[in-house]
Amino acid sequence: MVVGLLLGAGSAQAVTLQEAISHTIETNPEVLIGLNRFRAGKEQIAVERAGFLPKIDLDASYGLKKREYDLGSTDEDSDDKIFETGFSLQQKLFDGYKTKYRVQSARHMNDFRSILLRETAQSVALRVAEVYLKVLRAQQLVELARENLAVHDEIYDQTFQKAGSGLARNSDLEQIRSRRARASANLVNAINGISNARSEFFSIANIKPKSLVMPQLDTSLLPMTLEDAMSVAGQHNPAIRAAGVEVLAMEARAKSSESYRWPTVDLELDKTWNDTNSDIAATDGKTDDLGVMVNLSYSLYSGGANSALKREAFYQVEEARAVRDLQFREVMKEVRLAWDGYVYMAGRMNYLKEHVEASREVAREYQQQFRLGKRSLLDLLDTENELFQAQQDFISVVHDELYSRFRILKNTGKLLETLNISLPHTMRERLDYVAGRDRSSEEEVRDWIDFTTDLLPDL
């Protein structure tokens, strides 16, 4: 697998984006909730599969029985001690395919939880990437604000010396004092911003962002066009796949609701041992009973419950299909928004880079001209302010453009794969959807995805 993330230089103790995401996935409550739902679903499959297996019971009872007869009866009163044990076996031979389809439904539902867990992990990874970039941006803005304050300090010193020599007016000195105070306020605001960003990062990743590394994502790993991105999303987005599998689960459940149309056939085997200890010899003794029966039961009328259950299952299938279609539309909307943001940010970044370079050159020339008395203080301060704002905008757009790439990868279902991040071992018990089982189910989902993708409007 191609490693999609190229890391910039950093300290040996730096926390990379992959490390931050991996740690968060292992400890994030949302991911753990999904993991335990998946594990519970595995047990539900075992519960439903138990319908194929026999039921075996062992019973034992002990008690006293007193017999009293009317006066004149020839029978004698007695006190009996009774001990009874029993063994029973019940095997369902046919239940109208109810168990078969309930097992299928449980399996599909657990596939649904498995894929949904991957979607949760992708969403968590995107949130980590977002706050990771926020911290990096805040750090760069703090450094920029410090550099800006240092420039204003230098200009202040030059103006103060000129004012002392009578080469500058007092109004110039007040002007630079005002601008330097504003530069100091900008630094305080930037420091507050990095504090907020670090707090947000800690609340999501649960680690302190001591040293982060600027990630560089290879643009060649992105889809080439919006159409390509939407096609990849239709095939790989976990939310779309999960919604498709949920439809299969509801369809299997609906089939199980039609089991009432068939009779049920059960095999029963019963064995009992009775031991009666009586003070009358005639009633004292042991008995053994053995019975084998095949029972057939057919539901003729249940007050309309069976028909109602069938209709309920039908509506649940239609609901799942509507949710699937809605999820498909939502994902396609998110892909489009992410792509538009990426294109917009990439174009804006080029212009802002040009703006920074031009502003830096103008500021350098104005500084030289100011020393020679060819430029006013106000001209120099305005130029420095324009450079500062241009650098702020450029830093922001660089991070926004990178985040838009992460959004595209998340919505196409490729974020973790591109970052070369695997789910922790404890989450890979059976999370790979359709690992050689239920191939027909996978093909059905893919057929639907291909059909709906063909319906996308031309862009």
C-alpha positions, 0 to 999 in steps of 0.5 A, a space after each residue: 500500500 502506498 503511504 499517503 502522508 509525507 511528513 515534514 521535519 519535526 522533533 523525535 518526540 513529535 506526534 504525527 497525524 497518523 499517531 494522533 488518529 490511531 490513538 484516538 480511534 483506540 480510545 474514542 467513546 464513539 468508536 468503542 460504542 460501535 465496537 461493542 455493538 458489533 460484538 453484541 451483534 455477533 452474539 445475536 447471530 449465535 442466539 438466532 442460530 440456536 433455533 437450528 439446534 436441539 433443546 435439552 432439559 433435565 428436570 427433577 422434583 421431590 415431594 410428599 403426598 398424603 392420601 386420606 379416604 372416607 370412613 368406611 372405605 376399604 383403602 388405607 390412608 398413606 403418606 408417600 414420598 415421591 422423587 421424579 426425574 425427567 429428561 426431554 429433547 426437542 428438535 425443530 424439524 421445520 419452522 417455515 424457514 423462520 430460523 433461516 431468515 432470522 439468522 440471515 437478518 442477524 448476519 446482515 445486521 452485524 455486517 451493517 454494524 461492522 461497516 458503520 464502525 468503519 464509518 465512525 472511525 473515518 469520521 473520528 479520523 477527519 475530526 482529529 485531522 481538523 483539530 490537528 491542523 487547527 493547532 498547527 495553524 495557531 502555532 504558525 499564527 503565533 510565530 507570525 504575530 511575534 515576527 510582526 511585533 518585532 518589526 514594529 519594535 524595530 520601527 519604533 526604535 528607529 522613529 524614537 531615534 529620529 524624534 530625538 534628533 528632530 528628524 521625526 515628528 511626535 505624531 509619528 512617534 504616537 503613530 508607531 506606538 499605536 501600531 505597536 500596541 495593535 501588534 501586541 494585541 494581535 500576539 495576545 489574540 494569537 496566543 489565546 487562539 493556540 490555547 483554544 486549539 490545543 484544548 479542542 485537540 485534547 478533548 478529541 484526541 485525548 493527548 497533549 499536542 506538545 509537538 506536531 508535524 505539518 502533514 503533506 498529502 500527495 495530491 496524486 492520491 486524490 480522484 482526478 475529477 469530481 465524477 471520479 470522486 463520486 464514483 469512488 464514494 459510491 463504491 467505498 463510502 462506508 455509510 452508503 455500503 452500510 445502508 445497502 446492507 441494512 436493506 438486506 437485513 430488513 428483507 431477510 427479516 420480512 421473509 422470516 415474518 412469512 413463516 406463519 404460512 407454513 406448518 411447524 414440525 417438532 420432534 420431542 423425546 421425553 424420558 421420566 423416572 418415578 420413585 414412590 416410597 409409601 408406607 403401604 406396600 401396594 403403592 410403593 415402587 418405581 416406574 419409567 416412562 419413555 415417549 417419542 412424538 412428532 408434533 405438527 402445528 399450523 396457525 389458522 388464525 391469530 387475531 390478525 397478528 401474523 398479517 400485521 407482522 408481515 405488513 410491518 416488515 414490508 414497511 420496515 424494508 421500504 423505510 430502509 430503502 428510503 434511508 439508503 437512498 437518502 444516505 446516498 444523496 447526502 454522501 454525494 452532496 458532501 463529496 461535491 461540497 468537499 470537492 468544490 472547497 478543494 478547488 476553491 482553496 487551491 485556486 485561492 492559495 495560488 493568488 494569496 501566495 503571489 500576494 504574500 511575495 509581492 507584499 514582502 518585496 514592497 515592504 522590503 523596499 519601503 523599509 530601505 526608502 524609509 531609512 533614506 527618508 523617501 517614504 513616510 512612516 505611515 506608508 511603511 506601517 501600512 505596507 507592513 500591515 498588508 504583509 501581515 494580513 496577507 501572511 495570515 490569509 495564506 497560512 489559513 488557506 494552506 490549512 483549509 486546502 489540506 483539510 479539504 483534501 482530507 474531506 474528499 478522502 473521508 467521503 470517498 471512504 479512503 481516508 484511513 487507507 490513504 494515511 496508511 492507518 489500520 484499525 487496532 487489532 482488537 477491532 479487526 475480529 471480523 470487520 472486513 465485510 464479506 470475507 468470502 461469505 454471503 457473496 451474493 449479498 455483496 453483489 446485490 449491494 454493488 448492483 444497486 450502487 452501480 444503478 444509482 451511480 448511473 443516475 447521477 446528473 452530468 456535471 
